[in-house]
Structures are given as structure tokens and as C-alpha cells.
Amino acid sequence: MRILALDVGEKNIGVAISDELGWTAQGLPTLKRQSKDRDTCAIANIVEEKCVAEIVVGMPVSLDGSLGKKAREVAGFVEDLKRRFRLPI
């Protein structure tokens, strides 16, 4: 079972993939942000090519645990991913 990890930023999306056992991870090339559709399409290509079973997205919460502006943007991106993929996210 491979896990895809995403670090969603304003200009780039950092990407890493686990080994098949889910024990170790290695970085993949960073994705340059383009548009919501192109970003999710690029992620879909990785999901299909690497046989991904689960997606993990980093959530930038504040030190007090609250969700700031960037965290709300990432949460919106996660909702887009949930609509696109039938995978645990």
C-alpha cells in the first residue's frame, strides 16, 4: 500500500511517496501550481502511476491549534481531492 504525501504551498506542491509497505518515503519532483484542474490532474497521474492507496496532506495549523488563512486554503484543496479521488485522504 503506497501513501502519497503532499505539502501544498502557494506556488508549489511538495510530493513524497512511501514504499509498498508504508515504512519509508522518498521525495518526488515538486509540482508547480497552475490551476485547480491541472494540479489535481498532475496528482491523479501520480496516483495512477504509483498505485497510491491513500493520500496525506500537511495541514499548516497555528501554534494554538487554530486554522489560519493558509490552513483554510489547504482544507479547500483537500475537499477538491476528496471529490476527485475515492481514496482515504
PDB file of N, CA, C and O in Angstrom:
ATOM      1  N   MET A   1       0.843  -1.176   0.000  1.00  0.00           N
ATOM      2  CA  MET A   1       0.000   0.000   0.000  1.00  0.00           C
ATOM      3  C   MET A   1       0.890   1.240   0.000  1.00  0.00           C
ATOM      4  O   MET A   1       1.618   1.478   0.964  1.00  0.00           O
ATOM      5  N   ARG A   2       0.840   2.006  -1.035  1.00  0.00           N
ATOM      6  CA  ARG A   2       1.636   3.233  -1.124  1.00  0.00           C
ATOM      7  C   ARG A   2       0.817   4.428  -0.635  1.00  0.00           C
ATOM      8  O   ARG A   2      -0.377   4.546  -0.909  1.00  0.00           O
ATOM      9  N   ILE A   3       1.497   5.302   0.093  1.00  0.00           N
ATOM     10  CA  ILE A   3       0.879   6.522   0.597  1.00  0.00           C
ATOM     11  C   ILE A   3       1.546   7.698  -0.098  1.00  0.00           C
ATOM     12  O   ILE A   3       2.773   7.782  -0.159  1.00  0.00           O
ATOM     13  N   LEU A   4       0.728   8.604  -0.621  1.00  0.00           N
ATOM     14  CA  LEU A   4       1.217   9.816  -1.262  1.00  0.00           C
ATOM     15  C   LEU A   4       1.093  10.960  -0.265  1.00  0.00           C
ATOM     16  O   LEU A   4       0.015  11.195   0.280  1.00  0.00           O
ATOM     17  N   ALA A   5       2.184  11.669  -0.026  1.00  0.00           N
ATOM     18  CA  ALA A   5       2.180  12.806   0.896  1.00  0.00           C
ATOM     19  C   ALA A   5       2.332  14.092   0.100  1.00  0.00           C
ATOM     20  O   ALA A   5       3.183  14.196  -0.784  1.00  0.00           O
ATOM     21  N   LEU A   6       1.488  15.076   0.427  1.00  0.00           N
ATOM     22  CA  LEU A   6       1.507  16.356  -0.274  1.00  0.00           C
ATOM     23  C   LEU A   6       1.728  17.494   0.711  1.00  0.00           C
ATOM     24  O   LEU A   6       1.146  17.510   1.796  1.00  0.00           O
ATOM     25  N   ASP A   7       2.568  18.439   0.327  1.00  0.00           N
ATOM     26  CA  ASP A   7       2.791  19.669   1.086  1.00  0.00           C
ATOM     27  C   ASP A   7       2.366  20.806   0.161  1.00  0.00           C
ATOM     28  O   ASP A   7       3.132  21.247  -0.696  1.00  0.00           O
ATOM     29  N   VAL A   8       1.137  21.271   0.350  1.00  0.00           N
ATOM     30  CA  VAL A   8       0.524  22.228  -0.568  1.00  0.00           C
ATOM     31  C   VAL A   8       0.937  23.647  -0.197  1.00  0.00           C
ATOM     32  O   VAL A   8       0.632  24.135   0.892  1.00  0.00           O
ATOM     33  N   GLY A   9       1.632  24.295  -1.115  1.00  0.00           N
ATOM     34  CA  GLY A   9       2.037  25.680  -0.925  1.00  0.00           C
ATOM     35  C   GLY A   9       1.358  26.574  -1.940  1.00  0.00           C
ATOM     36  O   GLY A   9       0.554  26.123  -2.757  1.00  0.00           O
ATOM     37  N   GLU A  10       1.696  27.848  -1.874  1.00  0.00           N
ATOM     38  CA  GLU A  10       1.095  28.822  -2.772  1.00  0.00           C
ATOM     39  C   GLU A  10       1.565  28.642  -4.213  1.00  0.00           C
ATOM     40  O   GLU A  10       0.773  28.771  -5.148  1.00  0.00           O
ATOM     41  N   LYS A  11       2.865  28.341  -4.395  1.00  0.00           N
ATOM     42  CA  LYS A  11       3.440  28.230  -5.738  1.00  0.00           C
ATOM     43  C   LYS A  11       3.790  26.808  -6.139  1.00  0.00           C
ATOM     44  O   LYS A  11       3.868  26.498  -7.328  1.00  0.00           O
ATOM     45  N   ASN A  12       4.001  25.941  -5.156  1.00  0.00           N
ATOM     46  CA  ASN A  12       4.430  24.567  -5.419  1.00  0.00           C
ATOM     47  C   ASN A  12       3.686  23.588  -4.524  1.00  0.00           C
ATOM     48  O   ASN A  12       3.109  23.960  -3.502  1.00  0.00           O
ATOM     49  N   ILE A  13       3.715  22.324  -4.937  1.00  0.00           N
ATOM     50  CA  ILE A  13       3.207  21.228  -4.111  1.00  0.00           C
ATOM     51  C   ILE A  13       4.355  20.242  -3.941  1.00  0.00           C
ATOM     52  O   ILE A  13       4.815  19.635  -4.908  1.00  0.00           O
ATOM     53  N   GLY A  14       4.811  20.090  -2.702  1.00  0.00           N
ATOM     54  CA  GLY A  14       5.833  19.097  -2.409  1.00  0.00           C
ATOM     55  C   GLY A  14       5.204  17.713  -2.415  1.00  0.00           C
ATOM     56  O   GLY A  14       4.085  17.536  -1.934  1.00  0.00           O
ATOM     57  N   VAL A  15       5.917  16.732  -2.956  1.00  0.00           N
ATOM     58  CA  VAL A  15       5.358  15.395  -3.135  1.00  0.00           C
ATOM     59  C   VAL A  15       6.353  14.349  -2.638  1.00  0.00           C
ATOM     60  O   VAL A  15       7.548  14.424  -2.922  1.00  0.00           O
ATOM     61  N   ALA A  16       5.838  13.375  -1.893  1.00  0.00           N
ATOM     62  CA  ALA A  16       6.642  12.225  -1.470  1.00  0.00           C
ATOM     63  C   ALA A  16       5.761  10.984  -1.552  1.00  0.00           C
ATOM     64  O   ALA A  16       4.537  11.073  -1.460  1.00  0.00           O
ATOM     65  N   ILE A  17       6.388   9.839  -1.725  1.00  0.00           N
ATOM     66  CA  ILE A  17       5.655   8.574  -1.841  1.00  0.00           C
ATOM     67  C   ILE A  17       6.312   7.542  -0.932  1.00  0.00           C
ATOM     68  O   ILE A  17       7.536   7.486  -0.810  1.00  0.00           O
ATOM     69  N   SER A  18       5.477   6.733  -0.302  1.00  0.00           N
ATOM     70  CA  SER A  18       6.018   5.683   0.568  1.00  0.00           C
ATOM     71  C   SER A  18       6.403   4.466  -0.262  1.00  0.00           C
ATOM     72  O   SER A  18       6.019   4.333  -1.423  1.00  0.00           O
ATOM     73  N   ASP A  19       7.171   3.585   0.364  1.00  0.00           N
ATOM     74  CA  ASP A  19       7.416   2.290  -0.260  1.00  0.00           C
ATOM     75  C   ASP A  19       6.120   1.477  -0.151  1.00  0.00           C
ATOM     76  O   ASP A  19       5.147   1.935   0.448  1.00  0.00           O
ATOM     77  N   GLU A  20       6.108   0.286  -0.725  1.00  0.00           N
ATOM     78  CA  GLU A  20       4.880  -0.514  -0.750  1.00  0.00           C
ATOM     79  C   GLU A  20       4.427  -0.961   0.631  1.00  0.00           C
ATOM     80  O   GLU A  20       3.245  -1.243   0.831  1.00  0.00           O
ATOM     81  N   LEU A  21       5.346  -1.030   1.585  1.00  0.00           N
ATOM     82  CA  LEU A  21       4.979  -1.416   2.948  1.00  0.00           C
ATOM     83  C   LEU A  21       4.559  -0.221   3.794  1.00  0.00           C
ATOM     84  O   LEU A  21       4.042  -0.391   4.898  1.00  0.00           O
ATOM     85  N   GLY A  22       4.778   0.983   3.283  1.00  0.00           N
ATOM     86  CA  GLY A  22       4.422   2.180   4.029  1.00  0.00           C
ATOM     87  C   GLY A  22       5.400   2.519   5.136  1.00  0.00           C
ATOM     88  O   GLY A  22       5.050   3.232   6.077  1.00  0.00           O
ATOM     89  N   TRP A  23       6.627   2.015   5.036  1.00  0.00           N
ATOM     90  CA  TRP A  23       7.616   2.230   6.096  1.00  0.00           C
ATOM     91  C   TRP A  23       8.512   3.426   5.827  1.00  0.00           C
ATOM     92  O   TRP A  23       8.819   4.193   6.739  1.00  0.00           O
ATOM     93  N   THR A  24       8.930   3.588   4.586  1.00  0.00           N
ATOM     94  CA  THR A  24       9.837   4.688   4.249  1.00  0.00           C
ATOM     95  C   THR A  24       9.222   5.529   3.138  1.00  0.00           C
ATOM     96  O   THR A  24       8.300   5.094   2.447  1.00  0.00           O
ATOM     97  N   ALA A  25       9.740   6.726   2.978  1.00  0.00           N
ATOM     98  CA  ALA A  25       9.234   7.615   1.927  1.00  0.00           C
ATOM     99  C   ALA A  25      10.404   8.227   1.182  1.00  0.00           C
ATOM    100  O   ALA A  25      11.501   8.385   1.718  1.00  0.00           O
ATOM    101  N   GLN A  26      10.140   8.565  -0.061  1.00  0.00           N
ATOM    102  CA  GLN A  26      11.143   9.276  -0.848  1.00  0.00           C
ATOM    103  C   GLN A  26      10.447  10.408  -1.587  1.00  0.00           C
ATOM    104  O   GLN A  26       9.280  10.303  -1.965  1.00  0.00           O
ATOM    105  N   GLY A  27      11.182  11.481  -1.781  1.00  0.00           N
ATOM    106  CA  GLY A  27      10.627  12.634  -2.473  1.00  0.00           C
ATOM    107  C   GLY A  27      10.458  12.374  -3.958  1.00  0.00           C
ATOM    108  O   GLY A  27      11.222  11.630  -4.573  1.00  0.00           O
ATOM    109  N   LEU A  28       9.449  12.999  -4.509  1.00  0.00           N
ATOM    110  CA  LEU A  28       9.225  13.011  -5.953  1.00  0.00           C
ATOM    111  C   LEU A  28       9.399  14.458  -6.420  1.00  0.00           C
ATOM    112  O   LEU A  28       9.447  15.367  -5.592  1.00  0.00           O
ATOM    113  N   PRO A  29       9.494  14.681  -7.716  1.00  0.00           N
ATOM    114  CA  PRO A  29       9.636  16.063  -8.187  1.00  0.00           C
ATOM    115  C   PRO A  29       8.480  16.953  -7.704  1.00  0.00           C
ATOM    116  O   PRO A  29       7.319  16.545  -7.680  1.00  0.00           O
ATOM    117  N   THR A  30       8.840  18.162  -7.327  1.00  0.00           N
ATOM    118  CA  THR A  30       7.860  19.144  -6.876  1.00  0.00           C
ATOM    119  C   THR A  30       6.962  19.541  -8.041  1.00  0.00           C
ATOM    120  O   THR A  30       7.421  19.688  -9.174  1.00  0.00           O
ATOM    121  N   LEU A  31       5.682  19.712  -7.747  1.00  0.00           N
ATOM    122  CA  LEU A  31       4.731  20.161  -8.762  1.00  0.00           C
ATOM    123  C   LEU A  31       4.594  21.678  -8.680  1.00  0.00           C
ATOM    124  O   LEU A  31       4.392  22.225  -7.597  1.00  0.00           O
ATOM    125  N   LYS A  32       4.702  22.350  -9.807  1.00  0.00           N
ATOM    126  CA  LYS A  32       4.448  23.789  -9.851  1.00  0.00           C
ATOM    127  C   LYS A  32       2.939  23.996  -9.926  1.00  0.00           C
ATOM    128  O   LYS A  32       2.268  23.405 -10.772  1.00  0.00           O
ATOM    129  N   ARG A  33       2.407  24.837  -9.038  1.00  0.00           N
ATOM    130  CA  ARG A  33       0.974  25.111  -9.045  1.00  0.00           C
ATOM    131  C   ARG A  33       0.600  25.815 -10.344  1.00  0.00           C
ATOM    132  O   ARG A  33       1.300  26.720 -10.797  1.00  0.00           O
ATOM    133  N   GLN A  34      -0.524  25.384 -10.942  1.00  0.00           N
ATOM    134  CA  GLN A  34      -1.005  26.007 -12.172  1.00  0.00           C
ATOM    135  C   GLN A  34      -2.455  26.442 -12.000  1.00  0.00           C
ATOM    136  O   GLN A  34      -2.753  27.635 -11.930  1.00  0.00           O
ATOM    137  N   SER A  35      -3.343  25.474 -11.933  1.00  0.00           N
ATOM    138  CA  SER A  35      -4.763  25.729 -11.685  1.00  0.00           C
ATOM    139  C   SER A  35      -5.288  24.531 -10.909  1.00  0.00           C
ATOM    140  O   SER A  35      -4.628  23.495 -10.835  1.00  0.00           O
ATOM    141  N   LYS A  36      -6.470  24.674 -10.333  1.00  0.00           N
ATOM    142  CA  LYS A  36      -7.040  23.572  -9.556  1.00  0.00           C
ATOM    143  C   LYS A  36      -7.138  22.309 -10.410  1.00  0.00           C
ATOM    144  O   LYS A  36      -6.769  21.224  -9.960  1.00  0.00           O
ATOM    145  N   ASP A  37      -7.632  22.446 -11.631  1.00  0.00           N
ATOM    146  CA  ASP A  37      -7.797  21.276 -12.501  1.00  0.00           C
ATOM    147  C   ASP A  37      -6.453  20.658 -12.892  1.00  0.00           C
ATOM    148  O   ASP A  37      -6.304  19.436 -12.861  1.00  0.00           O
ATOM    149  N   ARG A  38      -5.483  21.486 -13.256  1.00  0.00           N
ATOM    150  CA  ARG A  38      -4.173  20.959 -13.652  1.00  0.00           C
ATOM    151  C   ARG A  38      -3.441  20.339 -12.468  1.00  0.00           C
ATOM    152  O   ARG A  38      -2.756  19.325 -12.610  1.00  0.00           O
ATOM    153  N   ASP A  39      -3.593  20.963 -11.285  1.00  0.00           N
ATOM    154  CA  ASP A  39      -2.942  20.410 -10.090  1.00  0.00           C
ATOM    155  C   ASP A  39      -3.508  19.034  -9.756  1.00  0.00           C
ATOM    156  O   ASP A  39      -2.751  18.095  -9.509  1.00  0.00           O
ATOM    157  N   THR A  40      -4.836  18.911  -9.745  1.00  0.00           N
ATOM    158  CA  THR A  40      -5.433  17.611  -9.415  1.00  0.00           C
ATOM    159  C   THR A  40      -5.162  16.585 -10.513  1.00  0.00           C
ATOM    160  O   THR A  40      -5.049  15.394 -10.223  1.00  0.00           O
ATOM    161  N   CYS A  41      -5.055  17.021 -11.755  1.00  0.00           N
ATOM    162  CA  CYS A  41      -4.717  16.102 -12.849  1.00  0.00           C
ATOM    163  C   CYS A  41      -3.292  15.571 -12.676  1.00  0.00           C
ATOM    164  O   CYS A  41      -3.046  14.383 -12.885  1.00  0.00           O
ATOM    165  N   ALA A  42      -2.360  16.436 -12.298  1.00  0.00           N
ATOM    166  CA  ALA A  42      -0.977  16.003 -12.064  1.00  0.00           C
ATOM    167  C   ALA A  42      -0.921  15.006 -10.912  1.00  0.00           C
ATOM    168  O   ALA A  42      -0.181  14.024 -10.970  1.00  0.00           O
ATOM    169  N   ILE A  43      -1.704  15.262  -9.867  1.00  0.00           N
ATOM    170  CA  ILE A  43      -1.755  14.334  -8.735  1.00  0.00           C
ATOM    171  C   ILE A  43      -2.398  13.024  -9.166  1.00  0.00           C
ATOM    172  O   ILE A  43      -1.953  11.955  -8.748  1.00  0.00           O
ATOM    173  N   ALA A  44      -3.434  13.088  -9.992  1.00  0.00           N
ATOM    174  CA  ALA A  44      -4.090  11.875 -10.490  1.00  0.00           C
ATOM    175  C   ALA A  44      -3.110  11.008 -11.268  1.00  0.00           C
ATOM    176  O   ALA A  44      -3.147   9.783 -11.161  1.00  0.00           O
ATOM    177  N   ASN A  45      -2.236  11.630 -12.047  1.00  0.00           N
ATOM    178  CA  ASN A  45      -1.230  10.870 -12.793  1.00  0.00           C
ATOM    179  C   ASN A  45      -0.308  10.110 -11.849  1.00  0.00           C
ATOM    180  O   ASN A  45       0.040   8.957 -12.104  1.00  0.00           O
ATOM    181  N   ILE A  46       0.089  10.764 -10.755  1.00  0.00           N
ATOM    182  CA  ILE A  46       0.957  10.099  -9.776  1.00  0.00           C
ATOM    183  C   ILE A  46       0.206   8.965  -9.090  1.00  0.00           C
ATOM    184  O   ILE A  46       0.749   7.874  -8.911  1.00  0.00           O
ATOM    185  N   VAL A  47      -1.047   9.223  -8.705  1.00  0.00           N
ATOM    186  CA  VAL A  47      -1.864   8.203  -8.032  1.00  0.00           C
ATOM    187  C   VAL A  47      -1.967   6.953  -8.898  1.00  0.00           C
ATOM    188  O   VAL A  47      -1.812   5.835  -8.407  1.00  0.00           O
ATOM    189  N   GLU A  48      -2.226   7.147 -10.178  1.00  0.00           N
ATOM    190  CA  GLU A  48      -2.369   6.002 -11.084  1.00  0.00           C
ATOM    191  C   GLU A  48      -1.025   5.315 -11.335  1.00  0.00           C
ATOM    192  O   GLU A  48      -0.926   4.090 -11.269  1.00  0.00           O
ATOM    193  N   GLU A  49      -0.004   6.104 -11.620  1.00  0.00           N
ATOM    194  CA  GLU A  49       1.311   5.546 -11.952  1.00  0.00           C
ATOM    195  C   GLU A  49       1.929   4.780 -10.784  1.00  0.00           C
ATOM    196  O   GLU A  49       2.563   3.745 -10.987  1.00  0.00           O
ATOM    197  N   LYS A  50       1.749   5.279  -9.573  1.00  0.00           N
ATOM    198  CA  LYS A  50       2.382   4.683  -8.390  1.00  0.00           C
ATOM    199  C   LYS A  50       1.447   3.771  -7.594  1.00  0.00           C
ATOM    200  O   LYS A  50       1.837   3.261  -6.544  1.00  0.00           O
ATOM    201  N   CYS A  51       0.216   3.559  -8.080  1.00  0.00           N
ATOM    202  CA  CYS A  51      -0.765   2.703  -7.395  1.00  0.00           C
ATOM    203  C   CYS A  51      -0.973   3.151  -5.940  1.00  0.00           C
ATOM    204  O   CYS A  51      -0.854   2.354  -5.010  1.00  0.00           O
ATOM    205  N   VAL A  52      -1.278   4.415  -5.767  1.00  0.00           N
ATOM    206  CA  VAL A  52      -1.458   5.012  -4.443  1.00  0.00           C
ATOM    207  C   VAL A  52      -2.770   4.543  -3.831  1.00  0.00           C
ATOM    208  O   VAL A  52      -3.798   4.502  -4.507  1.00  0.00           O
ATOM    209  N   ALA A  53      -2.732   4.184  -2.537  1.00  0.00           N
ATOM    210  CA  ALA A  53      -3.920   3.722  -1.818  1.00  0.00           C
ATOM    211  C   ALA A  53      -4.447   4.768  -0.837  1.00  0.00           C
ATOM    212  O   ALA A  53      -5.587   4.671  -0.384  1.00  0.00           O
ATOM    213  N   GLU A  54      -3.628   5.763  -0.508  1.00  0.00           N
ATOM    214  CA  GLU A  54      -4.020   6.779   0.473  1.00  0.00           C
ATOM    215  C   GLU A  54      -3.228   8.055   0.209  1.00  0.00           C
ATOM    216  O   GLU A  54      -2.079   8.005  -0.230  1.00  0.00           O
ATOM    217  N   ILE A  55      -3.854   9.198   0.482  1.00  0.00           N
ATOM    218  CA  ILE A  55      -3.186  10.488   0.327  1.00  0.00           C
ATOM    219  C   ILE A  55      -3.171  11.190   1.680  1.00  0.00           C
ATOM    220  O   ILE A  55      -4.178  11.231   2.386  1.00  0.00           O
ATOM    221  N   VAL A  56      -2.006  11.742   2.029  1.00  0.00           N
ATOM    222  CA  VAL A  56      -1.850  12.517   3.261  1.00  0.00           C
ATOM    223  C   VAL A  56      -1.458  13.932   2.855  1.00  0.00           C
ATOM    224  O   VAL A  56      -0.564  14.127   2.031  1.00  0.00           O
ATOM    225  N   VAL A  57      -2.133  14.915   3.441  1.00  0.00           N
ATOM    226  CA  VAL A  57      -1.855  16.314   3.121  1.00  0.00           C
ATOM    227  C   VAL A  57      -1.453  17.045   4.396  1.00  0.00           C
ATOM    228  O   VAL A  57      -2.159  16.977   5.402  1.00  0.00           O
ATOM    229  N   GLY A  58      -0.323  17.741   4.356  1.00  0.00           N
ATOM    230  CA  GLY A  58       0.121  18.523   5.510  1.00  0.00           C
ATOM    231  C   GLY A  58      -0.821  19.687   5.764  1.00  0.00           C
ATOM    232  O   GLY A  58      -1.197  20.403   4.836  1.00  0.00           O
ATOM    233  N   MET A  59      -1.201  19.876   7.020  1.00  0.00           N
ATOM    234  CA  MET A  59      -2.114  20.956   7.395  1.00  0.00           C
ATOM    235  C   MET A  59      -1.363  21.975   8.253  1.00  0.00           C
ATOM    236  O   MET A  59      -0.932  21.650   9.359  1.00  0.00           O
ATOM    237  N   PRO A  60      -1.201  23.197   7.757  1.00  0.00           N
ATOM    238  CA  PRO A  60      -0.440  24.215   8.494  1.00  0.00           C
ATOM    239  C   PRO A  60      -1.273  24.884   9.592  1.00  0.00           C
ATOM    240  O   PRO A  60      -1.751  26.004   9.412  1.00  0.00           O
ATOM    241  N   VAL A  61      -1.444  24.210  10.710  1.00  0.00           N
ATOM    242  CA  VAL A  61      -2.211  24.794  11.816  1.00  0.00           C
ATOM    243  C   VAL A  61      -1.320  25.740  12.620  1.00  0.00           C
ATOM    244  O   VAL A  61      -0.098  25.591  12.644  1.00  0.00           O
ATOM    245  N   SER A  62      -1.944  26.703  13.271  1.00  0.00           N
ATOM    246  CA  SER A  62      -1.217  27.655  14.116  1.00  0.00           C
ATOM    247  C   SER A  62      -0.747  26.961  15.388  1.00  0.00           C
ATOM    248  O   SER A  62      -1.206  25.866  15.712  1.00  0.00           O
ATOM    249  N   LEU A  63       0.163  27.599  16.099  1.00  0.00           N
ATOM    250  CA  LEU A  63       0.684  27.018  17.339  1.00  0.00           C
ATOM    251  C   LEU A  63      -0.412  26.755  18.361  1.00  0.00           C
ATOM    252  O   LEU A  63      -0.302  25.831  19.167  1.00  0.00           O
ATOM    253  N   ASP A  64      -1.474  27.564  18.333  1.00  0.00           N
ATOM    254  CA  ASP A  64      -2.576  27.356  19.279  1.00  0.00           C
ATOM    255  C   ASP A  64      -3.595  26.340  18.769  1.00  0.00           C
ATOM    256  O   ASP A  64      -4.619  26.110  19.413  1.00  0.00           O
ATOM    257  N   GLY A  65      -3.316  25.730  17.609  1.00  0.00           N
ATOM    258  CA  GLY A  65      -4.199  24.708  17.059  1.00  0.00           C
ATOM    259  C   GLY A  65      -5.291  25.239  16.148  1.00  0.00           C
ATOM    260  O   GLY A  65      -6.060  24.457  15.590  1.00  0.00           O
ATOM    261  N   SER A  66      -5.373  26.547  15.988  1.00  0.00           N
ATOM    262  CA  SER A  66      -6.419  27.121  15.139  1.00  0.00           C
ATOM    263  C   SER A  66      -6.012  27.046  13.663  1.00  0.00           C
ATOM    264  O   SER A  66      -4.840  26.888  13.322  1.00  0.00           O
ATOM    265  N   LEU A  67      -7.021  27.165  12.814  1.00  0.00           N
ATOM    266  CA  LEU A  67      -6.784  27.144  11.375  1.00  0.00           C
ATOM    267  C   LEU A  67      -6.730  28.575  10.860  1.00  0.00           C
ATOM    268  O   LEU A  67      -7.719  29.305  10.925  1.00  0.00           O
ATOM    269  N   GLY A  68      -5.576  28.967  10.352  1.00  0.00           N
ATOM    270  CA  GLY A  68      -5.419  30.290   9.766  1.00  0.00           C
ATOM    271  C   GLY A  68      -5.828  30.281   8.303  1.00  0.00           C
ATOM    272  O   GLY A  68      -6.409  29.315   7.810  1.00  0.00           O
ATOM    273  N   LYS A  69      -5.515  31.371   7.619  1.00  0.00           N
ATOM    274  CA  LYS A  69      -5.888  31.525   6.213  1.00  0.00           C
ATOM    275  C   LYS A  69      -5.313  30.400   5.347  1.00  0.00           C
ATOM    276  O   LYS A  69      -6.033  29.801   4.549  1.00  0.00           O
ATOM    277  N   LYS A  70      -4.031  30.119   5.503  1.00  0.00           N
ATOM    278  CA  LYS A  70      -3.392  29.084   4.674  1.00  0.00           C
ATOM    279  C   LYS A  70      -3.989  27.711   4.950  1.00  0.00           C
ATOM    280  O   LYS A  70      -4.183  26.926   4.022  1.00  0.00           O
ATOM    281  N   ALA A  71      -4.284  27.410   6.213  1.00  0.00           N
ATOM    282  CA  ALA A  71      -4.884  26.115   6.550  1.00  0.00           C
ATOM    283  C   ALA A  71      -6.266  25.982   5.915  1.00  0.00           C
ATOM    284  O   ALA A  71      -6.638  24.902   5.456  1.00  0.00           O
ATOM    285  N   ARG A  72      -7.022  27.066   5.886  1.00  0.00           N
ATOM    286  CA  ARG A  72      -8.345  27.019   5.238  1.00  0.00           C
ATOM    287  C   ARG A  72      -8.202  26.787   3.734  1.00  0.00           C
ATOM    288  O   ARG A  72      -9.010  26.079   3.133  1.00  0.00           O
ATOM    289  N   GLU A  73      -7.175  27.385   3.128  1.00  0.00           N
ATOM    290  CA  GLU A  73      -6.926  27.151   1.699  1.00  0.00           C
ATOM    291  C   GLU A  73      -6.561  25.689   1.446  1.00  0.00           C
ATOM    292  O   GLU A  73      -7.044  25.083   0.489  1.00  0.00           O
ATOM    293  N   VAL A  74      -5.716  25.129   2.297  1.00  0.00           N
ATOM    294  CA  VAL A  74      -5.331  23.719   2.156  1.00  0.00           C
ATOM    295  C   VAL A  74      -6.548  22.823   2.369  1.00  0.00           C
ATOM    296  O   VAL A  74      -6.712  21.827   1.665  1.00  0.00           O
ATOM    297  N   ALA A  75      -7.404  23.168   3.336  1.00  0.00           N
ATOM    298  CA  ALA A  75      -8.623  22.383   3.576  1.00  0.00           C
ATOM    299  C   ALA A  75      -9.514  22.390   2.336  1.00  0.00           C
ATOM    300  O   ALA A  75     -10.127  21.374   2.010  1.00  0.00           O
ATOM    301  N   GLY A  76      -9.591  23.519   1.645  1.00  0.00           N
ATOM    302  CA  GLY A  76     -10.348  23.582   0.396  1.00  0.00           C
ATOM    303  C   GLY A  76      -9.739  22.693  -0.672  1.00  0.00           C
ATOM    304  O   GLY A  76     -10.460  22.041  -1.427  1.00  0.00           O
ATOM    305  N   PHE A  77      -8.412  22.663  -0.738  1.00  0.00           N
ATOM    306  CA  PHE A  77      -7.715  21.797  -1.686  1.00  0.00           C
ATOM    307  C   PHE A  77      -7.999  20.331  -1.372  1.00  0.00           C
ATOM    308  O   PHE A  77      -8.199  19.523  -2.278  1.00  0.00           O
ATOM    309  N   VAL A  78      -8.014  19.995  -0.085  1.00  0.00           N
ATOM    310  CA  VAL A  78      -8.326  18.622   0.336  1.00  0.00           C
ATOM    311  C   VAL A  78      -9.736  18.248  -0.107  1.00  0.00           C
ATOM    312  O   VAL A  78      -9.960  17.128  -0.567  1.00  0.00           O
ATOM    313  N   GLU A  79     -10.685  19.165   0.026  1.00  0.00           N
ATOM    314  CA  GLU A  79     -12.055  18.885  -0.425  1.00  0.00           C
ATOM    315  C   GLU A  79     -12.088  18.618  -1.924  1.00  0.00           C
ATOM    316  O   GLU A  79     -12.819  17.738  -2.378  1.00  0.00           O
ATOM    317  N   ASP A  80     -11.305  19.366  -2.697  1.00  0.00           N
ATOM    318  CA  ASP A  80     -11.206  19.112  -4.143  1.00  0.00           C
ATOM    319  C   ASP A  80     -10.663  17.710  -4.408  1.00  0.00           C
ATOM    320  O   ASP A  80     -11.155  17.005  -5.289  1.00  0.00           O
ATOM    321  N   LEU A  81      -9.648  17.309  -3.644  1.00  0.00           N
ATOM    322  CA  LEU A  81      -9.085  15.968  -3.804  1.00  0.00           C
ATOM    323  C   LEU A  81     -10.113  14.898  -3.458  1.00  0.00           C
ATOM    324  O   LEU A  81     -10.205  13.882  -4.147  1.00  0.00           O
ATOM    325  N   LYS A  82     -10.882  15.113  -2.403  1.00  0.00           N
ATOM    326  CA  LYS A  82     -11.901  14.133  -1.999  1.00  0.00           C
ATOM    327  C   LYS A  82     -12.957  13.953  -3.078  1.00  0.00           C
ATOM    328  O   LYS A  82     -13.463  12.849  -3.278  1.00  0.00           O
ATOM    329  N   ARG A  83     -13.289  15.033  -3.771  1.00  0.00           N
ATOM    330  CA  ARG A  83     -14.265  14.920  -4.861  1.00  0.00           C
ATOM    331  C   ARG A  83     -13.679  14.164  -6.054  1.00  0.00           C
ATOM    332  O   ARG A  83     -14.406  13.494  -6.787  1.00  0.00           O
ATOM    333  N   ARG A  84     -12.376  14.274  -6.243  1.00  0.00           N
ATOM    334  CA  ARG A  84     -11.725  13.665  -7.408  1.00  0.00           C
ATOM    335  C   ARG A  84     -11.368  12.197  -7.200  1.00  0.00           C
ATOM    336  O   ARG A  84     -11.464  11.394  -8.129  1.00  0.00           O
ATOM    337  N   PHE A  85     -10.954  11.844  -5.976  1.00  0.00           N
ATOM    338  CA  PHE A  85     -10.439  10.500  -5.718  1.00  0.00           C
ATOM    339  C   PHE A  85     -11.306   9.744  -4.726  1.00  0.00           C
ATOM    340  O   PHE A  85     -11.864  10.323  -3.794  1.00  0.00           O
ATOM    341  N   ARG A  86     -11.406   8.454  -4.942  1.00  0.00           N
ATOM    342  CA  ARG A  86     -12.089   7.573  -3.988  1.00  0.00           C
ATOM    343  C   ARG A  86     -11.036   6.875  -3.131  1.00  0.00           C
ATOM    344  O   ARG A  86     -10.933   5.649  -3.106  1.00  0.00           O
ATOM    345  N   LEU A  87     -10.266   7.690  -2.437  1.00  0.00           N
ATOM    346  CA  LEU A  87      -9.187   7.200  -1.577  1.00  0.00           C
ATOM    347  C   LEU A  87      -9.297   7.876  -0.219  1.00  0.00           C
ATOM    348  O   LEU A  87      -9.839   8.977  -0.120  1.00  0.00           O
ATOM    349  N   PRO A  88      -8.791   7.233   0.826  1.00  0.00           N
ATOM    350  CA  PRO A  88      -8.703   7.940   2.110  1.00  0.00           C
ATOM    351  C   PRO A  88      -7.748   9.128   1.970  1.00  0.00           C
ATOM    352  O   PRO A  88      -6.640   8.999   1.450  1.00  0.00           O
ATOM    353  N   ILE A  89      -8.203  10.276   2.444  1.00  0.00           N
ATOM    354  CA  ILE A  89      -7.370  11.488   2.400  1.00  0.00           C
ATOM    355  C   ILE A  89      -7.376  12.098   3.787  1.00  0.00           C
ATOM    356  O   ILE A  89      -6.745  13.131   4.010  1.00  0.00           O
TER     357      ILE A  89
END
